[in-house]
Amino acid sequence: MPFEIVRNDITRMEVDAIVNAANSSLLGGGGVDGAIHRAAGPRLLEECRTLGGCPTGSAKITKGYNLPAKYVIHTVGPIWGGGNHGERALLSSCYTSSLSLAKENNCESIAFPMISTGAYGYPKDEAMEVAVEAISRFLLHNDMQVYLVVFGRESLNTGRKLFQDVQSYIDDVYVEEHLESNAQARRRQYWQRRKEQSYEDACMDASVLPEAPALGSVADVDWNKLLLQTDEGFSQALLRMIDERGMKDSECYRKANIDRKLFSKIRNNPEYKPSKQTVFAFAMALELSLDEAKDFLNKAGFAISHSSKFDVAMEYFLKNRFYDVMQINEVLFDQDLPLLGSMNNVA
């Protein structure tokens, strides 16, 4: 997909360019900067000596040397001073300058670390917000695979209200569903045991568990049969709704965080079978209501299940008409759930 948040070591990313969170001298340092210099080898420092440093918010490019990446783009993030000294604009400039430089050098993929969140003290939740906003703006008008590389679980620790609200909704709906499922299982077991007893005995004991055996779950539904009963498939429905909303194809797949090549496959194949994450991604791009999204999922052979944390999170966003896929992916990443448009889920 065009933008993905991943947990990895940035020096191992096999991309055209990785971004180094450097200091203004560009002569190496600690943290990510030191790790990149060690992995690239001494020739990186030799080339950096010829660059004459770099101002805060700007970026300069070198070769990658011993790294898997062809290039290293060095950018200097701001030192956190409380947020009233232009830190946000400077940090945003780090991302936009690096992306522009990557584009100038015909890079098709780039990986960023979390800039300024180490020794420079930028709050991680605010830094993540700036990064996602800057990358999102770029990808609305450009095609490039962009990774934001987070090293370790502790690197994303946000207290933003959106994260808290989604967590509360998951706790309420997901936990309630599992409590109900456990009760249904106990009822099934009870009635199974009673099959060997007389009808009269079962009736006498019915007051203990008055409900009849629960109906089949979502997993019991024959979705292939249901799909055949619909008038149009997923691909046809998607293209129809794009036209109805007066959107351009590129506007839709970029808002959905979907790769152009994948969209082309969907457009050219009326029988295309998408992943559930892909359907949800397009539902967000099209800004569907919850009921519309359920129908859209149905056309691809899916349904929203309260037994899935991912589905419950998606239901929250649809209910609240929150459609920003990039911010949604921040929350999904924090919850260790599949991302919308994720390359691991679009096959």
N, C-alpha and C positions, 0 to 999 in steps of 0.2 A: 504494500500500500504506500501511498506517498509519504505518510508520516506515522512513525511508530516509536513508542517509548519502550525501551528494552533494558534489562539488567545484564550488564556485561562489562568487560574490561575494554576500554576504548582502544587500547593499543592492539587488540586482536580483531577489531572490526575490519572486515574485507569490503571496503568501500573505496570510491575514488579519492575521497578526502576525509581526513579527520580534523577536528578543530582542537587546537591547543589553547587552554586557558593560561595565557602567558603573562609575564610582567612586562613593563614598558621597555626594558632593555633587550628582551627577546633572547637573553643569554642563559636561560634555564632557571630552574628554581625547585620548589617542592611540589607535593601533590601531583596533580595531573601533568603539570609542566615537566616535572622531573621524570615521571614515569615514561612520558613520550620521548624525551631525550635519551633515556637509557635504552628504550626499545629500538629507537631509530639509529642509534650509534653516533660516533663523534663527528661524522660528516654533517649532521644536521646543525650542530653548534657552529661549525665552520661557515656554513652558508648563512646562518643567522647573524654572524658577526658583520656580514656585508650589508645588512638591511638598515642599519642606523636606528634601530629601535622602532617603537610603534606607539602612537598616542592612544589614550583610553577611548574605547568605543570604535576604534578602527581595526583593520585586519591586514595582514601580509601573508604571502604564500611561499612555501619552499617545497622541495622534493620530500618524499617520504622515506627514502633510503631503505633501512632494514625493516620498515613497517609493512604490513600487508597493503596499506593505503598508498596510492600513487603520490598524493600530496599531503602536506600538513599546512593548515591555515591557522596562523597565530593571531589571536585577538586578545585585547587587554580589557578586562572587565573593571567596573568601578569598585572602589572600596566603600563598603556600607558606612554611611555617616548619619543614619537615622531616617533617611528617605527624603530629606528636604534639600538635597544638594544635586539634584538632577540625576540621581542614580538610575532611576527607571529608564529614562531616555537613553542614557549611555549603555545600559545593559541591552536594551532593545537594539541599539545600533550595532552592538557586537554581533548579534545574530544576522541582522540584515546585511551588514558589511561582509560577513563571512559567506552568506548565501550568494551575494552578488559576485564575489570573487570566484566562488565555485562555478557559477554560471559562465563567467568570462573565460574560464579554463575548461569549459565543456565537460564538467563533472556531471554524472548522472546520479550519483549517490554521495551523501555526506553524513557524518556522524558528529554530533555535538556532545560535550560533557555538560554538566550543570555549571555554568560559568559564574564565578564570583561567590559561590556558596561555601568555599573552604576557608582559607585564611583571610579572605577579604570580607567575610562575615555577612554576606547578603542572606536574608531569611529565605529558607528553602522553598516555602510555599509561595512567596511572592516572586522568587526567581523562576519557579516553574510556570507561574502565570504569565510572566513576561516572555519566556521562551516560547510557550505555546502560541501566544498572540502573534509574535513576530514571525514564527514559522508558518502559521496559518495564513497570514496576509500574503506572504511570498507564494505559497502554494496555490492560492486562488488564481494566480496569473502565470504560473510556471509549472513545468513538469520536472520533478526531481524526487528521488527517494531520500527522505530525511529521517535520521534516527536521533533520538535524544537518549543518551546512554546514562543510566543511573547505576552506580556501583554500590550494591548492597541495599538491603531492605531499609536501613535507617536513613538513606539519602532522600526519601520522600516521606516527609512527616508534616502533613498539613492539617490545620484546624479550621479550614474554610467551611462556611455554613453548608454549602452544597454537599460536601463530603459527609458531614454529620447527618444531614437530612436523608441522604440516600442510605446510609448505614442504618438509621432508625427505621426506615421503610422496609429494608431487607429483614431486619430483626423482627419486625411486627408480622410481615406477611409470610416470610420463609419459615420462621419458627412455628407460627400458627398452622401452616400447611403440614408441617411434619408432625405436629401434635395430633392433627386430624388423621393423618395417614397411619400413625401408630394405633389410634383408636379403631380405625377401619380394619387394620390387620388383626387386632384382638377380636373384633366381631366376626371376621372371616373364620378365624381359628375356632371360635365358639360354635358357630353354626356347622362347621365341618365335623366337629365332635358329636354334635347332636344328630347328625344324619343317621347314626347307628342306633339311636333311641327311638322310642315310639313317638308318633305325632302328638299324642296327649301329653307325654312328659315334656316335650319341647315347648308346648304351649304354656304349661304350668310354670316353666322356668323363664318364659319370655320377658317377664318383668325385670329380670336381672339386666338384660341387654335388649331393649325393645326394638332397636333398629334392625331392619333386614340387612342382608349382606350388601355392601356398597357396590355400585355399578363399576364397570371397568374404568381404569385410569386413562389418561391421555395416551400413554404408551400402548394401550390395547387397540387404539383406533387404527384402521387400515388407511393410512394417509395416501398411499398410491391410488387406491380406489376412489378416495375423496377427491384427489387431484383431477382424476379423469372426469369427474362430474361437474367440474367448473367450466364456464364458458370460455375463459381465456387463461393462458398460463402466466407465469411470473414475468417473463420477458415482454409479452404483449401488454400486460397491465402496467409495467414500469414505463414503457415507451408512451402509452396512452396518457398516463398521469403527467409525464414530463411535458407533453404537448398541451394538455389541459391547463397547466400552470404557466404556460408561456416561457418555459425555461429552455436554455440551450443545453445540449447534451453535456458539454464541458462544465457548465455551471453545476449540473446535477452530480456528476461523478466526482468533481472536486469537493463539493460540499459533503459528499458521502465518504470522502477519504478513500476512494476507489481508484485503482490504477486504470489508465486509459485503455491499455490492452485488454484488461478484464472486461471493461464496459463494451469494447468492440465485440468480444466473444458473446456477451449477453445479447447485444443488438442483433447479431447475425445468426443467432441460434434460438428459434422460438421454443425449443425443448430444453433450454439450458437449466440445469439444476444448481441453484446457488446454495451456499452455506447459509445458516441461520444468521450469522453475523453480517453477511452481505445484505440480506433482506432488511435487517434492522437499520443498517447504515443508509440504505436508500430511503427507508421510511422516515428517517430523521432529515435527510436532504430534502425530501418532498414535504416535510412538515405535516405529516399525517396525524389525525386524531387517533386515540387509542382504538376505537372501533374500526377505523379505516386501516390501521396497521394490522389488526387481527385478520381482516379480510385479505390483506396483502400477503401476510404470512401463510394464510390458508392456501393461496394460489401456488405457493412454493412447497406445500406439503407440511407446513409447520403450524404450531399453536403455542401460545404463551402458557408456560407451566409454572405454577407456584412452587414446584419441587426443585426448580433451578434458580440459583441466586442470580445468574446472568439475566434470566427472563424477568425476574422480579425487579432488578435494577432498571431494565429497559421499560418495564411497565411504569415505574416511577417517572422516568423522563417523559414518556408519552402522555401520562396523565397531567403532568405539570407543563406540557408543551415546551419542554426544554430541548432544543434541537442542535445545539452546537456540538458536533461530533468530536472535535478536538478536546473540548473540556469534558465531554462524556468519557473519552478515553483516559483522561487523567484519573477520573474516579474509578473506572474499571481496572486500570493498572494498580491503583492503590488497594483494590479489593482482590488482586490476583485473579481477575476474570479475563476472558478473551476480549480483545480490542475490536472495535468496529473497523472493518477493512483490513484486518491483520492478514499478512501474507500467509500465515499458517492456517488460515481458515477459508481461503477463497478458492481452493482447488475444486 
